[in-house]
Amino acid sequence: MLSDTRTLPGQSLGTPPATGTPPPVSPPPSPARSLVWLYGPVCSPARLCLATLLSVRSLLNTMALPPLKSADWVILSIISVGTIVLYLASTLAQSLLAPPPGESLFWLLSLLLNMIGYATIFVPGYYVIKYVRKTNYLETGPASLLQPLVRLFVKGAETEVIEVEAVNLIKGETEAAMAKTVYQEGMTLMFCAGGLLGSYSTWGYLQEKIMTTNYVDSLGNKGKFNDSQFLVFVNRILAFALALLVIMIRRQPRHKAPLFKYSYCSFSNIMSSWCQYEALKYVSFPTQVLAKASKVIPVMLMGKVVSNKKYEYYEYVVALLISVGMVAFLMGNDDGKKASNATTFSGFIILIGYMAFDAFTSNWQGELFTEYKMTSFQMMAGVNLFSCLLTSVSLMQQGVFYTSLAFMSQYSRFMLDCIILSICSASGQLFIYYTISVFGPVAFVIIMTVRQVFAVVLSCILFQHALAPVAIIGIFIIFSALFLKIYCSYRLKMKKKTVSAAGKI
């Protein structure tokens, strides 16, 4: 019979097993105690915090990021010192300009506080760009942690491949658009017209409602919202998110424009929107819409200043007709007669500011499109990026974020109106870019002119704006002049195409 040759723990081979006594059992090996993660049944908050810090440090070590160089510390110091100084200036200005309880701030003082908030971004940014260019920060020294970000904002990308990609992408989109049938083009045009009319008519109605009516909460308390800048922020944050979403879904050419160049038209876009909302406190919505229709005059003046453009004779005739129609409308507008002279004057000063800033925005964006060949959605994302940054900083400095959110939580109807307003604004921008890319600017201008007529009629019906016959004649003159401009520009464009084709033959 074979003997059992298995060995017990702790017994060497060849040693016979002991009889009568149990074999010695060695204790199980103790688990290695970690200095970071938890040991035992109780979770220690101190160990959890230590684990998080050490994990972050380990992640940074594995990423092997380049260290900060001395120039980076200078840039960070410029940003930090400038931000702190301007924040203190904003706090001091608010304490000095604060209105009595229950009263709203005068529009000019509100504008001053907004400007101080925007300066928190612009002033440090100006000195950073000046320092980067003076010291050749991007060309000298080893790569650093801040260098890619500074290059993105100050210099952008410079490569010929980007232009080739943009040309190929535009060519592909043009061929796809030409492949559509007449029925498909007609349905697409109806879709664009319906989207533009629906989104901007609703947007205009909510604009007037938010700035001119009182909201009632569940307890019957009434409140009126007065801060125009918060509405600008609400519109821009959703538009920025939608632009990023489209850029991620739809193929885009690589971007090469320095980001800081978007800040100019972003600032003018913020100011034009602010003036648009603020003017509703002093003038009626039809007056504001007709002032927008009259912006062809400041656009022509700004085109002369910014781009040294030359205009056709019919454009000066259109500008003159619009001016005559605007005077006739103001003479017959009963809302203007009811308002005080000071209120009317403030409203028209704000409207002039709106038209000037809006004219600069369109001309500057045109220059960026010509120089850097970006897509409309890249432009939308870049402009709204700075718009969100500027307005959020200014709102936080003034403490308006808290008061606006408190108003929104108290009046649920206001929150719903803000959501719909921002959706209409963002979707309207998408419809604008899509309509122009598919059907060109002429079809877009016609649709938007019809939208303005529809908005004036809708506002007069819903908000009961009384108009004299002279005002109605003025409205007719203004929109007739706009349609004359569309017709003449189309005829001139077709004439140039015919001459060009004949010259090639």
C-alpha positions in Angstrom: 0.0 0.0 0.0 1.4 3.4 -1.1 2.2 5.8 1.6 1.0 9.4 1.6 3.9 11.7 0.6 2.1 15.1 0.9 3.9 17.6 3.0 2.3 20.0 5.5 3.0 23.7 5.5 6.3 24.4 7.3 7.5 20.7 6.9 10.4 20.0 4.6 10.6 17.0 2.3 11.9 13.8 3.9 10.7 14.7 7.4 8.1 12.3 8.7 4.9 13.9 9.9 4.5 14.2 13.7 2.0 12.0 15.3 -0.5 13.0 18.0 0.0 16.7 17.6 -1.8 18.9 15.1 0.4 20.4 12.4 1.3 24.1 12.9 -0.8 26.5 10.8 0.9 29.7 9.6 -1.2 32.9 9.8 -2.5 34.3 6.4 -0.3 37.0 4.9 -1.5 40.5 6.0 -2.7 42.7 3.1 -0.4 45.6 2.2 -1.8 48.8 3.8 -2.1 51.6 1.3 -1.2 55.1 2.3 -3.9 56.5 0.0 -6.9 54.3 -0.4 -9.1 53.2 2.5 -8.4 50.2 4.8 -11.1 48.9 7.0 -14.9 49.3 7.2 -15.0 53.0 7.8 -14.5 55.6 5.0 -12.2 58.4 6.1 -12.9 61.8 4.5 -9.2 62.8 5.1 -8.0 59.8 3.2 -10.4 60.4 0.4 -9.2 64.0 0.0 -5.6 62.8 0.1 -6.3 60.2 -2.5 -7.8 62.8 -4.8 -4.9 65.1 -4.5 -2.3 62.4 -5.1 -4.3 61.1 -8.1 -4.4 64.5 -9.6 -0.6 64.9 -9.0 0.0 61.5 -10.6 -2.1 62.4 -13.6 -0.2 65.6 -14.1 3.1 63.8 -13.8 2.1 61.3 -16.5 0.9 64.0 -18.8 4.4 65.6 -18.7 3.2 69.1 -19.3 5.9 71.7 -20.1 6.6 74.0 -17.1 5.7 77.7 -16.9 8.4 80.0 -18.1 9.0 83.5 -16.8 7.0 85.1 -19.7 4.0 83.0 -18.7 4.2 84.4 -15.1 4.2 87.9 -16.6 1.1 87.2 -18.7 -0.7 85.7 -15.7 0.3 88.7 -13.5 -1.1 91.1 -16.1 -4.4 89.2 -16.2 -4.7 88.9 -12.4 -3.7 92.5 -11.5 -5.9 94.0 -14.3 -8.9 91.9 -13.3 -8.6 92.7 -9.6 -8.1 96.5 -10.1 -11.1 96.7 -12.5 -13.2 94.6 -10.2 -12.5 97.0 -7.4 -13.4 99.9 -9.7 -16.6 98.3 -10.6 -17.5 97.7 -6.9 -16.7 101.4 -6.1 -18.8 102.6 -9.1 -21.8 100.5 -8.0 -21.7 101.8 -4.5 -21.6 105.4 -5.8 -24.2 105.0 -8.5 -26.7 102.7 -6.7 -30.3 104.1 -7.1 -32.7 104.4 -4.2 -34.6 101.2 -3.2 -37.4 100.4 -5.6 -36.0 102.4 -8.5 -34.1 101.2 -11.5 -30.8 102.7 -12.6 -30.8 105.3 -15.4 -29.8 103.8 -18.7 -26.6 105.9 -19.1 -25.4 104.8 -15.6 -26.2 101.2 -16.3 -24.3 101.5 -19.6 -21.3 102.8 -17.6 -21.3 99.9 -15.2 -21.5 97.5 -18.1 -18.5 99.1 -19.8 -16.4 98.7 -16.6 -17.4 95.0 -16.6 -16.3 94.6 -20.2 -13.1 96.5 -19.5 -12.2 93.6 -17.1 -11.7 91.5 -20.2 -10.5 94.1 -22.7 -7.9 96.0 -20.7 -5.8 92.9 -19.5 -6.3 91.3 -22.9 -4.9 94.4 -24.7 -1.8 94.5 -22.5 -1.3 90.8 -22.9 -1.4 91.0 -26.7 0.9 94.1 -26.6 3.4 92.1 -24.4 3.3 89.0 -26.6 4.0 91.0 -29.8 6.7 93.2 -28.2 8.7 90.3 -26.7 8.1 87.8 -29.6 6.7 85.4 -27.0 5.5 82.9 -29.6 8.8 82.7 -31.5 11.4 82.7 -28.6 12.2 80.3 -25.9 11.1 76.7 -25.3 7.5 75.6 -25.5 5.5 76.3 -22.3 2.1 75.5 -20.8 0.4 78.8 -21.9 1.9 79.0 -25.4 -0.8 77.0 -27.3 -3.6 79.0 -25.7 -1.8 82.3 -26.3 -1.2 81.3 -29.9 -4.9 80.4 -30.4 -6.0 83.8 -29.1 -3.3 86.1 -30.5 -2.0 84.6 -33.7 -4.3 81.8 -34.8 -3.3 79.1 -37.3 -1.3 79.9 -40.5 -1.3 77.2 -43.1 -2.2 76.9 -46.8 -3.9 73.6 -46.2 -6.7 75.4 -44.4 -7.6 77.5 -47.5 -7.5 74.4 -49.7 -9.9 72.6 -47.3 -12.2 75.5 -47.2 -12.4 75.8 -51.0 -13.0 72.0 -51.3 -15.7 72.1 -48.6 -17.5 75.0 -50.2 -17.3 73.4 -53.6 -18.8 70.2 -52.3 -21.7 72.1 -50.6 -22.4 74.0 -53.8 -22.5 70.9 -55.9 -24.9 69.3 -53.4 -27.1 72.3 -53.5 -27.2 72.4 -57.4 -28.3 68.7 -57.4 -31.7 69.6 -55.8 -34.9 69.6 -57.9 -37.2 72.6 -58.3 -39.7 71.0 -55.9 -37.0 70.4 -53.3 -35.7 74.0 -53.6 -39.3 75.3 -53.2 -39.9 73.2 -50.1 -36.5 74.3 -48.7 -37.3 77.9 -49.3 -40.7 77.6 -47.6 -39.0 75.9 -44.7 -36.5 78.7 -44.4 -39.1 81.4 -44.7 -41.3 79.7 -42.1 -38.4 79.3 -39.8 -37.3 82.9 -40.1 -40.8 84.4 -39.8 -41.8 82.1 -36.9 -38.6 82.4 -34.8 -38.1 86.1 -35.2 -41.8 87.1 -34.9 -42.0 85.2 -31.7 -38.7 86.7 -30.6 -39.9 90.2 -31.3 -43.2 89.6 -29.4 -41.4 88.3 -26.4 -38.9 91.2 -26.5 -41.7 93.7 -26.1 -43.6 91.6 -23.6 -40.6 91.1 -21.2 -39.5 94.7 -21.2 -42.9 96.4 -21.1 -45.3 94.2 -19.0 -45.6 93.2 -15.4 -45.3 89.6 -14.3 -47.5 88.1 -11.6 -46.4 85.4 -9.2 -48.6 82.7 -7.5 -49.3 85.1 -4.6 -50.5 88.0 -6.8 -47.3 90.1 -6.5 -46.4 92.1 -9.6 -42.8 92.7 -10.8 -41.2 94.1 -13.9 -37.9 92.9 -15.3 -35.4 95.8 -16.1 -32.0 94.3 -16.8 -31.3 94.1 -20.6 -27.9 92.6 -20.2 -29.2 89.4 -18.6 -31.4 88.8 -21.6 -28.4 89.3 -23.9 -26.5 86.7 -22.0 -29.5 84.2 -22.1 -29.6 84.6 -25.9 -25.9 84.2 -26.4 -25.2 81.2 -24.2 -27.7 79.0 -26.1 -26.5 80.3 -29.5 -22.9 79.5 -28.5 -24.0 75.9 -27.5 -25.9 75.4 -30.7 -23.0 76.7 -32.8 -20.6 74.2 -31.1 -23.1 71.4 -31.6 -23.3 72.1 -35.4 -19.5 72.4 -35.6 -19.1 69.0 -34.0 -21.8 67.4 -36.2 -21.1 69.0 -39.5 -17.6 69.0 -41.1 -15.9 72.4 -41.0 -12.6 73.7 -42.5 -9.8 74.2 -39.9 -10.1 77.5 -38.2 -7.2 80.0 -38.6 -8.4 83.4 -37.4 -7.0 84.7 -34.1 -9.8 84.6 -31.5 -9.2 88.1 -30.2 -10.5 89.5 -33.5 -14.0 88.2 -32.7 -14.0 90.4 -29.6 -14.6 93.6 -31.6 -17.8 92.4 -33.4 -18.8 90.6 -30.3 -18.7 93.8 -28.2 -20.6 95.7 -30.9 -23.1 92.8 -31.1 -23.7 92.9 -27.4 -24.1 96.7 -27.4 -26.6 96.6 -30.3 -28.6 93.9 -28.5 -28.5 95.8 -25.3 -29.7 99.0 -27.0 -32.4 97.0 -28.7 -33.8 95.8 -25.4 -33.2 99.1 -23.5 -34.9 101.2 -26.2 -38.2 99.3 -25.5 -38.4 101.1 -22.2 -38.7 104.4 -24.0 -40.1 103.8 -27.5 -42.7 101.4 -29.0 -41.8 98.2 -30.8 -43.0 99.5 -34.2 -40.7 102.5 -33.8 -37.8 100.2 -33.0 -38.5 98.0 -36.0 -38.7 100.9 -38.4 -35.4 102.2 -36.9 -33.9 98.8 -37.8 -35.3 99.2 -41.3 -33.6 102.5 -41.5 -30.2 101.1 -40.6 -29.2 101.1 -44.2 -28.1 104.7 -43.7 -25.6 104.0 -40.8 -24.5 100.8 -42.6 -23.5 102.9 -45.7 -21.7 105.5 -43.5 -19.9 102.7 -41.6 -19.0 101.0 -44.9 -17.3 104.2 -46.0 -15.4 104.5 -42.7 -14.4 100.8 -42.2 -14.0 99.5 -45.8 -14.0 102.7 -47.9 -16.9 101.2 -50.0 -18.6 102.9 -52.9 -22.3 102.8 -53.3 -24.7 103.1 -56.3 -27.0 106.0 -56.9 -30.1 104.0 -56.2 -28.8 103.3 -52.7 -28.7 107.0 -51.9 -32.3 107.3 -53.2 -33.3 104.4 -51.0 -31.7 106.0 -48.0 -33.5 109.3 -48.7 -36.9 107.6 -49.0 -36.3 105.7 -45.8 -35.5 109.0 -44.0 -38.7 110.6 -45.3 -40.8 107.5 -44.3 -39.3 107.5 -40.8 -40.2 111.2 -40.3 -43.7 110.6 -41.5 -44.1 107.6 -39.1 -42.8 109.6 -36.1 -45.2 112.5 -36.9 -48.2 110.1 -36.8 -47.1 107.8 -34.0 -49.5 108.4 -31.0 -47.2 106.6 -28.6 -44.5 109.1 -29.2 -46.9 112.0 -28.5 -47.9 110.4 -25.1 -44.3 110.1 -24.0 -42.3 112.9 -22.4 -39.7 114.7 -24.4 -36.9 113.4 -22.2 -38.1 109.8 -22.6 -38.4 110.1 -26.3 -35.0 111.7 -26.6 -33.4 108.9 -24.6 -35.1 106.3 -26.7 -33.8 107.8 -30.0 -30.3 108.2 -28.6 -30.3 104.4 -27.8 -31.7 103.6 -31.2 -29.0 105.6 -32.9 -26.5 103.6 -30.8 -28.2 100.4 -31.9 -27.9 101.2 -35.6 -24.3 102.3 -35.3 -23.2 99.2 -33.4 -25.2 96.9 -35.7 -23.6 98.5 -38.7 -20.1 98.0 -37.4 -20.9 94.4 -36.6 -22.0 93.5 -40.1 -19.0 95.3 -41.7 -16.4 93.8 -39.3 -17.8 90.3 -39.8 -17.7 90.8 -43.6 -14.0 91.7 -43.3 -13.3 88.6 -41.2 -15.1 86.4 -43.7 -13.1 87.8 -46.6 -9.7 87.5 -44.8 -9.9 84.2 -43.0 -12.6 82.2 -45.0 -14.3 80.8 -41.9 -17.8 79.3 -42.1 -20.8 81.0 -40.7 -21.0 78.6 -37.8 -17.4 79.2 -36.8 -18.2 82.9 -36.9 -21.3 82.3 -34.7 -19.3 80.3 -32.2 -16.5 82.9 -32.0 -18.7 85.9 -31.6 -20.9 84.2 -29.0 -17.9 82.9 -27.1 -16.8 86.5 -26.3 -20.4 87.6 -25.8 -20.9 85.0 -23.1 -17.6 85.9 -21.5 -18.1 89.7 -21.5 -21.7 89.6 -20.3 -21.2 87.0 -17.6 -18.2 88.9 -16.1 -20.2 92.1 -16.1 -23.3 90.4 -14.6 -21.3 88.8 -11.8 -19.5 92.1 -10.9 -22.9 93.9 -10.6 -24.6 91.1 -8.8 -27.3 90.9 -11.4 -27.0 87.2 -11.9 -28.4 86.6 -8.4 -31.2 89.1 -8.7 -32.2 87.9 -12.2 -32.3 84.3 -11.1 -34.3 85.2 -8.1 -36.8 87.1 -10.3 -36.9 84.0 -12.6 -37.6 81.7 -9.6 -40.4 84.0 -8.3 -42.1 84.5 -11.7 -42.3 81.2 -13.5 -43.8 82.8 -16.6 -40.7 85.0 -17.0 -38.5 81.9 -16.9 -40.6 80.3 -19.7 -40.5 83.5 -21.8 -36.7 83.6 -21.4 -36.3 80.0 -22.5 -38.5 80.5 -25.6 -36.7 83.9 -26.3 -33.3 82.2 -26.3 -34.5 79.3 -28.4 -36.0 81.6 -31.0 -32.8 83.8 -31.1 -30.5 80.8 -31.5 -32.6 79.0 -34.0 -33.1 82.2 -35.9 -29.4 82.6 -36.3 -29.2 79.1 -37.7 -32.0 79.9 -40.2 -30.1 83.1 -41.2 -26.9 81.3 -42.0 -28.6 78.4 -43.8 -30.8 80.6 -45.9 -27.9 82.8 -47.0 -25.8 79.7 -47.8 -28.5 78.1 -49.9 -30.4 80.9 -51.5 -28.1 83.9 -51.2 -28.5 87.3 -49.5 -31.3 88.6 -51.8 -33.8 85.9 -50.8 -32.8 86.4 -47.2 -33.3 90.2 -47.2 -36.8 89.7 -48.9 -37.9 87.3 -46.2 -36.6 89.5 -43.4 -38.3 92.6 -44.8 -41.6 90.7 -44.9 -40.9 89.7 -41.3 -40.5 93.3 -40.3 -43.8 94.2 -41.8 -45.4 91.2 -40.1 -43.8 92.2 -36.7 -45.1 95.8 -36.9 -48.7 94.6 -37.7 -48.5 92.0 -34.9 -47.2 94.4 -32.3 -49.9 97.0 -33.2 -52.6 94.4 -32.8 -51.4 92.6 -29.6 -50.1 95.7 -27.7 -52.7 98.2 -29.1 -50.3 100.8 -30.6 -52.4 103.5 -32.2 -51.2 104.9 -35.5 -52.4 107.9 -37.5 -52.8 107.7 -41.3 -49.5 109.7 -41.7 -47.7 107.0 -39.8 -49.2 104.2 -41.9 -48.0 106.1 -45.1 -44.6 106.4 -43.5 -44.5 102.6 -43.0 -45.5 102.1 -46.6 -42.7 104.4 -47.8 -40.1 102.7 -45.8 -40.9 99.1 -46.9 -41.4 100.2 -50.5 -37.9 101.7 -50.4 -36.5 98.4 -49.0 -38.2 96.4 -51.8 -36.8 98.9 -54.3 -33.3 98.4 -52.9 -33.7 94.6 -53.3 -35.0 94.9 -56.8 -32.3 97.3 -58.0 -29.5 95.3 -56.4 -30.8 92.2 -58.1 -31.0 93.8 -61.5 -27.5 95.3 -61.1 -26.1 91.9 -60.2 -27.7 90.2 -63.2 -26.5 93.0 -65.5 -22.9 92.5 -64.3 -23.2 88.7 -64.8 -24.5 89.3 -68.4 -21.6 91.7 -69.2 -19.1 89.2 -67.7 -20.5 86.3 -69.7 -20.4 88.4 -72.9 -16.8 89.4 -72.3 -15.8 85.7 -72.0 -17.4 84.9 -75.3 
